[in-house]
Amino acid sequence: MASLEELIPKAKNAIKEFDEDAAREVAQEGVDSNVDLVKLIEDGFTAAMTEVGDQFEEGSLFLPHVIAASEAMSAAVDIITPVLEEQRGGAEEKHGGVVIGTIAGDIHTIGKDIVATMLKIAGFELYDLGRDVAIETYVNKAKEVDADIVASSALMTPTMTEQLTLEEQLKEAGIRDNVKTMIGGAPVSQKWADEIGADIYAENAADAVKKAKEAVK
Ligand code: HCB
């Protein structure tokens, strides 16, 4: 049996060495050892992905490295999320409907997928629209399912502006007052949420769950 403290550096190394098999092994070890799997994702795999992103920005790593790191991360998350769903799914009260997606022009899905999984586990009904989601698709889905929350993820500075367009189009469609909007993604901040009038900024999946619950109380 391994402890969380032992597994976090192993998780980081698996990502930094672009080692999909090692990432799967650490994830499985985490499951078998019954450690806090959310912490393993956030403090282990995600922390290393951020380092990989920083090195990509500095020019010491290249796109194929980022792709390989994200494949390793996805392999680990694929093992962990069904276990989390099984452990906690249905155990909590139901909270409301969330339409979620990665915003138009943006194909980064890992963080959005983690947030979607954690919201589902917490008892929200999830409508996951995937990636590169056109603004009218969010609006139409929100209307169709009478969503409580419309959540978007933006990982790039240019695509963040689409979160403003989403605010505007929800207003134009006459449903802005019926929903809470939640935004997230590495370049997104509370300041950006205030600027565009989004209701919730969530820094990570745990924050997203906490704030989404408060918003629909
Ligand atoms: Co990508 N990429 N990438 N990338 N990528 C970033 C985002 C950069 C910051 C890297 C850098 O330069 N430092 C950069 C964006 C720069 C900028 O504009 N500020 C960048 C770029 C430029 C690009 C391309 C344009 C590269 C190219 O082609 N030249 C291209 C994008 C094409 C496009 O989208 N149209 C690209 C492609 C890729 C992949 C495909 C190789 C891969 C994505 C694979 C996938 O998602 N399936 C990728 C990755 C992995 C990254 C980095 C390294 C990691 C992102 C990640 O998964 N992090 C990222 C560097 C970084 O972010 N620091 C880099 C781990 C997750 C768990 O964290 O922040 O996404 P997260 O999510 C958190 C949190 O933000 C919050 O909760 C999550 C869980 O804690 N959250 C929400 C997220 N969404 C939320 C929504 C809510 O409503 C609430 C909370």
Boltz pocket constraint, residues with backbone or C-beta under 6 A from the ligand:
constraints:
  - pocket:
      binder: B
      contacts: [[A, 42], [A, 46], [A, 49], [A, 50], [A, 52], [A, 53], [A, 54], [A, 56], [A, 57], [A, 63], [A, 66], [A, 67], [A, 70], [A, 105], [A, 106], [A, 107], [A, 108], [A, 109], [A, 110], [A, 111], [A, 112], [A, 114], [A, 115], [A, 151], [A, 152], [A, 153], [A, 154], [A, 155], [A, 156], [A, 157], [A, 158], [A, 182], [A, 183], [A, 184], [A, 185], [A, 186], [A, 187], [A, 202], [A, 203], [A, 204], [A, 205], [A, 206], [A, 208]]
      max_distance: 6.0
